[in-house]
């Protein structure tokens, strides 16, 4: 009954109590929380850069995945592990709407905020292919429409949650035949694709995908997608990639994570991050090294678990800090918490975008949102089909109309913006995405606070 009156649970009720009292936090203890938040950001970047992405490289090499398919599947699943944990907590532990609100509330940030970060923080222009972006945007639009249709009556039945799993299964099936579908579309729409291919060839010499480069050819995307060829960094991973293809033997092992950097700033960060570096070294096999090379799946799974744990602590600290500063719950959910739960996606996408892998960055951004819809479907299906078969799951769908409009508009905008920008990720696209994200956020906050529309909310007990 409280939900129907616009009452929402405090975000801190989903987490353990902090190690300071409210008064101690106001007297200066809040500084400790901010230091922990910054350290968690550093920890996520270390996990992604040293363990998560290298394991993804070897998985892609072994399965022969193109960069966009790898980004939409393994990379999206690993970086979205926190959302999956959150959804299970919301269904089985707190029995609230935390899963729905977190996943749907952060979807606009995932699309616009991360795209802005990739464009603004990348030092090089990344080229994009039209098919992967269209494929992922279409899958996400269908997933959003399905979820919104399910929660429109505030009830989730077993067959509705099963349909989410079916949609994701169809998406994976399309990815399995991605090369053939792409080749068919290239032939079917040859005028458009020919123009795009020429544009790619004209920029091939100006932008030689430094870092994880692709094999080039007359039809660069069509040929590169038949052979993975991604993540072949001249400096970091080329010898490992060659050994995977049986072309060369590893003559030198990868440098140890305890190697002290030469640059002063990197050396300071290395000293500060030494505790987390040591902890990760003791718990995750480094598949970049020859001894642990065949343990790449273990590296992938454990690094995804670490990402989930670090993100949980990060969101916990952000929540308490926000409440201490008096930030309203609705504002927290749409800004700090949305960004906090998407830190792994942001870090991973920016890292690959800076290497020139635009397709992988965009496929991770949109593919993560598609996987987030599956994150809702799995716990819903388990509970309604096996645990509580007597009735449906009750959810609160307040603000559903605005959420639907925001999500669909953001998907359409991303596709059109990339098309009008010449199918590339650059600082101009990043600035446009940032401005639109700020507009969406301001409108959402005004709507949640009841300033516009008719949806005033209050925290339960206040």
C-alpha positions as CSV (number, residue, x, y, z in Angstrom):
1,X,0.0,0.0,0.0
2,X,2.9,2.3,0.7
3,X,4.2,1.9,-2.9
4,X,0.9,3.0,-4.3
5,X,1.1,6.3,-2.3
6,X,4.5,7.1,-3.9
7,X,6.5,5.9,-0.9
8,X,10.0,4.5,-1.8
9,X,12.4,2.7,0.5
10,X,15.6,4.4,1.5
11,X,18.5,3.3,-0.7
12,X,20.6,2.7,2.4
13,X,18.1,0.1,3.5
14,X,19.4,-2.2,0.8
15,X,22.9,-2.2,2.4
16,X,24.6,-2.8,5.8
17,X,24.9,0.0,8.2
18,X,28.0,2.2,7.8
19,X,31.0,2.2,10.1
20,X,30.3,5.8,11.2
21,X,27.2,7.2,12.8
22,X,25.3,10.0,10.9
23,X,26.8,12.6,13.2
24,X,30.3,11.3,12.8
25,X,30.0,11.3,9.1
26,X,28.8,15.0,9.2
27,X,31.8,15.8,11.5
28,X,34.3,14.7,8.9
29,X,33.9,10.9,8.5
30,X,32.4,11.5,5.1
31,X,36.0,12.1,3.8
32,X,36.8,8.4,4.5
33,X,33.8,7.4,2.3
34,X,35.0,9.5,-0.5
35,X,38.5,8.0,-0.3
36,X,37.0,4.5,-0.4
37,X,35.0,5.5,-3.5
38,X,38.1,6.8,-5.3
39,X,40.0,3.6,-4.3
40,X,37.2,1.4,-5.6
41,X,37.3,3.3,-9.0
42,X,41.0,2.5,-9.1
43,X,40.4,-1.1,-8.2
44,X,37.8,-1.6,-11.0
45,X,40.2,-0.2,-13.6
46,X,43.0,-2.5,-12.4
47,X,40.7,-5.6,-12.6
48,X,39.5,-4.7,-16.1
49,X,42.9,-3.8,-17.5
50,X,45.0,-6.5,-16.0
51,X,42.6,-9.5,-15.9
52,X,39.2,-9.1,-17.3
53,X,40.0,-7.7,-20.8
54,X,43.1,-10.0,-21.3
55,X,40.9,-13.1,-20.5
56,X,38.3,-11.8,-23.0
57,X,41.0,-11.6,-25.6
58,X,41.9,-15.2,-25.3
59,X,38.2,-16.3,-25.2
60,X,37.7,-14.3,-28.4
61,X,40.7,-15.9,-30.1
62,X,39.6,-19.4,-29.1
63,X,36.0,-19.0,-30.3
64,X,36.9,-16.9,-33.3
65,X,34.6,-14.0,-32.2
66,X,34.7,-10.7,-33.9
67,X,35.1,-7.7,-31.6
68,X,31.5,-6.6,-31.6
69,X,30.2,-10.1,-30.8
70,X,32.8,-10.5,-28.0
71,X,31.7,-7.1,-26.7
72,X,28.0,-8.0,-26.8
73,X,28.4,-11.4,-25.1
74,X,31.3,-12.1,-22.8
75,X,32.3,-8.5,-22.2
76,X,28.7,-7.4,-21.6
77,X,28.0,-10.4,-19.2
78,X,31.2,-9.9,-17.2
79,X,30.9,-6.1,-16.8
80,X,27.1,-6.5,-16.0
81,X,27.7,-9.0,-13.2
82,X,26.8,-6.3,-10.6
83,X,23.4,-5.8,-12.1
84,X,22.7,-9.6,-12.1
85,X,23.7,-9.7,-8.4
86,X,21.4,-6.7,-7.7
87,X,18.5,-8.3,-9.5
88,X,18.8,-11.5,-7.4
89,X,19.0,-9.5,-4.2
90,X,15.9,-7.6,-5.2
91,X,13.9,-10.7,-5.9
92,X,15.1,-13.1,-3.2
93,X,16.5,-11.0,-0.3
94,X,14.9,-7.5,-0.1
95,X,11.8,-8.5,-2.1
96,X,11.6,-5.0,-3.4
97,X,11.9,-3.2,-6.7
98,X,15.7,-2.6,-6.4
99,X,16.4,-4.8,-9.4
100,X,13.9,-3.1,-11.7
101,X,14.8,0.5,-10.6
102,X,18.5,-0.1,-10.8
103,X,18.5,-1.7,-14.2
104,X,15.9,0.5,-15.9
105,X,17.1,3.6,-14.0
106,X,20.7,3.3,-15.2
107,X,19.8,2.3,-18.8
108,X,19.9,5.9,-20.1
109,X,23.3,6.4,-18.4
110,X,24.6,3.3,-20.0
111,X,23.7,4.5,-23.5
112,X,24.4,8.2,-23.3
113,X,26.8,8.5,-20.4
114,X,29.2,5.8,-21.4
115,X,29.1,6.9,-25.0
116,X,30.0,10.4,-23.9
117,X,32.9,9.0,-21.8
118,X,34.2,6.9,-24.8
119,X,34.2,9.9,-27.1
120,X,35.6,12.4,-24.6
121,X,38.3,10.3,-23.0
122,X,39.5,8.5,-26.1
123,X,42.6,10.0,-27.7
124,X,41.8,8.6,-31.2
125,X,38.8,8.3,-33.5
126,X,37.1,4.9,-33.5
127,X,35.3,3.7,-36.6
128,X,32.0,1.8,-36.4
129,X,30.2,-0.7,-38.5
130,X,26.5,-0.2,-39.1
131,X,25.3,-3.8,-38.7
132,X,26.5,-4.4,-35.1
133,X,25.0,-1.2,-33.8
134,X,21.7,-1.7,-35.6
135,X,21.6,-5.4,-34.4
136,X,22.2,-4.4,-30.7
137,X,19.9,-1.4,-30.7
138,X,17.1,-3.5,-32.2
139,X,17.6,-6.3,-29.7
140,X,17.6,-3.7,-26.8
141,X,14.4,-2.0,-28.1
142,X,12.6,-5.3,-28.2
143,X,13.9,-6.2,-24.7
144,X,12.8,-2.9,-23.2
145,X,9.3,-3.2,-24.9
146,X,9.0,-6.7,-23.4
147,X,9.9,-5.6,-19.9
148,X,7.7,-2.6,-19.9
149,X,4.8,-4.7,-21.2
150,X,5.3,-7.2,-18.3
151,X,5.4,-4.7,-15.5
152,X,2.6,-2.5,-16.8
153,X,0.1,-4.4,-14.6
154,X,2.5,-4.6,-11.6
155,X,2.7,-8.4,-11.8
156,X,5.2,-10.8,-13.3
157,X,4.1,-14.3,-14.2
158,X,6.3,-17.2,-15.1
159,X,5.5,-17.2,-18.8
160,X,6.4,-13.5,-19.0
161,X,9.8,-14.0,-17.4
162,X,10.3,-17.0,-19.7
163,X,9.7,-14.8,-22.7
164,X,12.6,-12.6,-21.6
165,X,14.9,-15.6,-21.6
166,X,13.5,-16.6,-25.0
167,X,14.3,-13.1,-26.4
168,X,17.9,-13.3,-25.1
169,X,18.2,-16.8,-26.6
170,X,17.1,-15.5,-30.0
171,X,19.7,-12.6,-29.6
172,X,22.5,-15.2,-29.0
173,X,21.3,-17.2,-31.9
174,X,21.6,-14.2,-34.2
175,X,25.1,-13.6,-32.8
176,X,26.0,-17.2,-33.7
177,X,25.2,-16.6,-37.3
178,X,26.4,-13.0,-37.2
179,X,28.9,-13.4,-40.0
180,X,26.5,-14.9,-42.5
181,X,23.8,-12.3,-41.6
182,X,26.3,-9.5,-42.0
183,X,27.5,-10.8,-45.4
184,X,23.9,-11.1,-46.6
185,X,23.1,-7.5,-45.5
186,X,26.3,-6.3,-47.2
187,X,25.1,-7.8,-50.5
188,X,21.5,-6.7,-50.0
189,X,22.3,-3.1,-49.2
190,X,25.5,-2.9,-51.3
191,X,25.2,0.9,-52.2
192,X,25.2,2.0,-48.5
193,X,27.9,-0.6,-47.4
194,X,30.1,0.2,-50.4
195,X,30.2,3.9,-49.4
196,X,30.9,3.0,-45.9
197,X,33.7,0.6,-46.9
198,X,35.4,3.3,-49.1
199,X,35.2,5.6,-46.1
200,X,36.9,3.0,-44.0
201,X,39.6,2.4,-46.6
202,X,40.3,6.2,-46.9
203,X,40.9,6.4,-43.2
204,X,42.9,3.1,-42.9
205,X,46.3,4.8,-43.2
206,X,45.3,7.8,-41.1
207,X,44.0,5.6,-38.3
208,X,45.9,2.3,-38.0
209,X,43.9,1.0,-35.0
210,X,46.9,1.3,-32.6
211,X,46.6,-1.3,-29.9
212,X,44.3,-4.2,-30.5
213,X,44.4,-3.9,-34.3
214,X,42.3,-5.7,-36.9
215,X,43.3,-7.4,-40.1
216,X,42.6,-5.1,-43.0
217,X,41.3,-6.0,-46.5
218,X,39.2,-4.8,-49.4
219,X,36.0,-5.2,-47.3
220,X,37.6,-4.5,-43.9
221,X,34.7,-5.4,-41.7
222,X,33.4,-8.3,-43.7
223,X,36.8,-10.0,-43.8
224,X,37.9,-9.2,-40.3
225,X,34.7,-10.6,-38.8
226,X,35.5,-14.1,-40.2
227,X,38.7,-14.2,-38.2
228,X,38.9,-12.7,-34.8
229,X,42.2,-10.9,-35.1
230,X,41.3,-8.5,-32.3
231,X,43.2,-7.6,-29.2
232,X,46.6,-8.0,-31.0
233,X,48.6,-5.3,-29.3
234,X,52.1,-4.9,-30.6
235,X,53.3,-4.1,-27.1
236,X,51.2,-6.2,-24.8
237,X,49.5,-9.1,-26.3
238,X,50.8,-9.8,-29.8
239,X,53.1,-12.7,-28.8
240,X,50.2,-14.3,-26.9
241,X,47.9,-14.0,-29.8
242,X,50.5,-15.5,-32.2
243,X,50.9,-18.4,-29.9
244,X,47.2,-19.0,-29.9
245,X,47.3,-19.3,-33.6
246,X,50.4,-21.5,-33.5
247,X,52.4,-18.9,-35.4
248,X,55.1,-18.3,-32.9
249,X,56.4,-19.3,-29.5
250,X,56.4,-17.0,-26.5
251,X,59.9,-15.9,-26.2
252,X,59.4,-13.5,-23.3
253,X,56.8,-13.7,-20.5
254,X,54.5,-10.8,-19.8
255,X,56.0,-8.4,-17.2
256,X,54.9,-9.0,-13.6
257,X,52.2,-6.8,-12.1
258,X,54.8,-5.8,-9.5
259,X,57.0,-4.2,-12.0
260,X,57.4,-0.5,-10.9
261,X,56.4,2.0,-13.7
262,X,58.9,4.5,-14.8
263,X,56.6,7.6,-15.0
264,X,56.3,9.5,-11.7
265,X,52.5,9.7,-11.7
266,X,52.1,6.1,-12.6
267,X,54.6,5.1,-9.9
268,X,52.5,7.0,-7.3
269,X,49.3,5.3,-8.4
270,X,51.1,1.9,-8.4
271,X,52.2,2.4,-4.8
272,X,48.7,3.5,-3.7
273,X,47.2,0.5,-5.5
274,X,49.7,-2.0,-4.3
275,X,47.3,-3.6,-1.7
276,X,44.7,-4.3,-4.3
277,X,47.3,-5.4,-6.9
278,X,48.6,-7.9,-4.3
279,X,45.1,-9.2,-3.4
280,X,44.2,-9.6,-7.1
281,X,47.5,-11.3,-7.8
282,X,46.9,-13.9,-5.1
283,X,43.3,-14.6,-6.1
284,X,43.2,-14.4,-9.9
285,X,45.5,-16.3,-12.3
286,X,47.1,-13.8,-14.7
287,X,46.4,-15.4,-18.1
288,X,48.8,-13.0,-19.8
289,X,51.6,-15.0,-18.4
290,X,52.6,-18.3,-20.1
291,X,52.1,-20.5,-17.0
292,X,48.4,-19.4,-16.5
293,X,47.6,-19.1,-20.2
294,X,45.1,-22.0,-20.3
295,X,43.3,-20.8,-17.2
296,X,41.7,-17.9,-19.1
297,X,38.1,-19.0,-18.2
298,X,39.0,-19.1,-14.5
299,X,40.5,-15.6,-14.9
300,X,37.3,-14.4,-16.6
301,X,34.9,-15.7,-13.9
302,X,37.0,-14.7,-10.9
303,X,37.6,-11.2,-12.3
304,X,33.8,-10.8,-13.0
305,X,33.2,-11.8,-9.3
306,X,35.7,-9.2,-8.1
307,X,34.1,-6.6,-10.3
308,X,30.7,-7.4,-8.7
309,X,32.2,-7.2,-5.2
310,X,34.0,-3.9,-5.8
311,X,30.9,-2.4,-7.4
312,X,28.8,-3.4,-4.4
313,X,31.2,-1.6,-2.0
314,X,31.3,1.4,-4.4
315,X,27.5,1.7,-4.6
316,X,27.3,1.2,-0.8
317,X,29.7,4.0,-0.1
318,X,28.1,6.3,-2.7
319,X,24.6,5.7,-1.1
320,X,25.8,6.6,2.4
321,X,27.7,9.6,1.2
322,X,24.7,10.9,-0.7
323,X,22.4,10.5,2.3
324,X,25.0,12.3,4.5
325,X,25.1,15.2,2.0
326,X,21.3,15.3,2.0
327,X,20.9,14.4,-1.7
328,X,17.3,13.2,-2.3
329,X,16.7,9.5,-3.0
330,X,15.3,10.1,-6.5
331,X,18.3,12.2,-7.4
332,X,20.7,9.6,-6.1
333,X,19.1,6.8,-8.0
334,X,19.2,8.7,-11.3
335,X,22.8,10.0,-11.0
336,X,25.3,8.6,-8.5
337,X,23.8,5.1,-8.1
338,X,23.2,4.7,-11.9
339,X,26.8,5.7,-12.6
340,X,28.1,3.6,-9.7
341,X,26.5,0.3,-10.9
342,X,27.8,1.0,-14.4
343,X,31.4,1.7,-13.5
344,X,32.7,-1.7,-14.9
345,X,30.9,-1.0,-18.2
346,X,32.3,2.5,-18.3
347,X,35.9,1.5,-17.6
348,X,35.8,-1.5,-20.0
349,X,34.3,0.5,-22.8
350,X,36.6,3.5,-22.4
351,X,39.7,1.2,-22.3
352,X,38.8,-0.6,-25.6
353,X,37.7,2.7,-27.3
354,X,41.1,4.2,-26.5
355,X,42.6,1.3,-28.4
356,X,40.5,2.0,-31.4
357,X,37.9,-0.8,-31.0
358,X,34.8,1.2,-31.5
359,X,32.6,-1.7,-32.4
360,X,33.5,-3.5,-29.2
361,X,32.9,-0.4,-27.1
362,X,29.5,0.2,-28.6
363,X,28.5,-3.5,-28.5
364,X,29.4,-3.6,-24.9
365,X,27.4,-0.5,-24.1
366,X,24.2,-1.7,-25.8
367,X,24.8,-5.4,-25.3
368,X,25.2,-4.8,-21.5
369,X,21.7,-3.3,-21.5
370,X,20.3,-6.3,-23.4
371,X,22.0,-8.6,-20.8
372,X,20.5,-6.4,-18.0
373,X,17.1,-7.3,-19.3
374,X,18.1,-11.0,-18.9
375,X,19.3,-10.2,-15.4
376,X,15.7,-9.4,-14.6
377,X,14.3,-12.5,-16.4
378,X,16.5,-15.1,-14.6
379,X,15.5,-14.4,-11.0
380,X,11.9,-13.7,-12.0
381,X,11.7,-17.0,-13.8
382,X,13.4,-19.0,-11.0
383,X,11.1,-17.6,-8.3
384,X,7.8,-17.9,-10.3
385,X,8.5,-21.2,-11.9
386,X,10.2,-23.2,-9.1
387,X,10.0,-21.4,-5.7
388,X,6.7,-19.5,-5.4
389,X,4.4,-21.0,-8.1
390,X,1.2,-19.9,-6.3
391,X,1.2,-16.4,-7.6
392,X,3.1,-13.7,-9.6
393,X,5.8,-11.3,-8.4
394,X,4.5,-7.9,-7.3
395,X,6.5,-4.9,-8.7
396,X,5.9,-1.2,-8.6
397,X,5.7,0.4,-12.1
398,X,5.5,4.1,-11.0
399,X,7.0,6.4,-13.7
400,X,6.7,3.7,-16.3
401,X,5.6,6.0,-19.1
402,X,8.5,8.4,-18.7
403,X,11.0,5.5,-18.4
404,X,9.7,4.0,-21.6
405,X,10.0,7.3,-23.5
406,X,13.5,7.9,-22.1
407,X,14.8,4.5,-23.0
408,X,13.4,4.4,-26.5
409,X,14.4,7.9,-27.3
410,X,18.0,7.3,-26.1
411,X,18.3,4.2,-28.3
412,X,17.0,6.0,-31.3
413,X,19.2,9.0,-30.6
414,X,22.4,6.9,-30.3
415,X,21.8,5.3,-33.6
416,X,21.0,8.5,-35.4
417,X,23.8,10.4,-33.8
418,X,26.4,7.8,-34.8
419,X,24.9,7.8,-38.4
420,X,25.0,11.6,-38.7
421,X,28.5,11.7,-37.2
422,X,29.9,9.5,-40.0
423,X,29.9,6.2,-38.1
424,X,32.7,7.1,-35.8
425,X,33.3,7.8,-32.1
426,X,35.0,11.1,-31.5
427,X,34.9,14.0,-29.1
428,X,32.1,15.7,-31.0
429,X,29.8,12.7,-30.5
430,X,31.0,12.5,-26.8
431,X,30.0,16.1,-26.2
432,X,26.6,15.7,-27.8
433,X,25.9,12.5,-25.8
434,X,27.0,14.3,-22.6
435,X,24.6,17.3,-23.2
436,X,21.7,15.0,-24.0
437,X,22.4,12.8,-20.9
438,X,22.4,16.0,-18.7
439,X,19.1,17.0,-20.3
440,X,17.5,13.6,-19.7
441,X,18.9,13.5,-16.1
442,X,17.5,17.0,-15.2
443,X,14.1,16.2,-16.7
444,X,14.1,12.8,-14.8
445,X,15.0,14.5,-11.5
446,X,12.3,17.1,-11.9
447,X,9.8,14.3,-12.7
448,X,10.8,12.2,-9.7
449,X,10.6,15.2,-7.4
450,X,7.1,16.0,-8.7
451,X,8.1,19.4,-10.1
452,X,6.9,18.3,-13.5
453,X,4.2,15.7,-14.1
454,X,2.2,14.1,-11.3
455,X,4.5,11.6,-9.7
456,X,5.7,13.0,-6.3
457,X,7.7,10.5,-4.3
458,X,8.8,10.4,-0.7
459,X,11.1,8.2,1.3
460,X,9.1,5.7,3.6
461,X,9.1,6.9,7.2
462,X,9.7,10.5,6.3
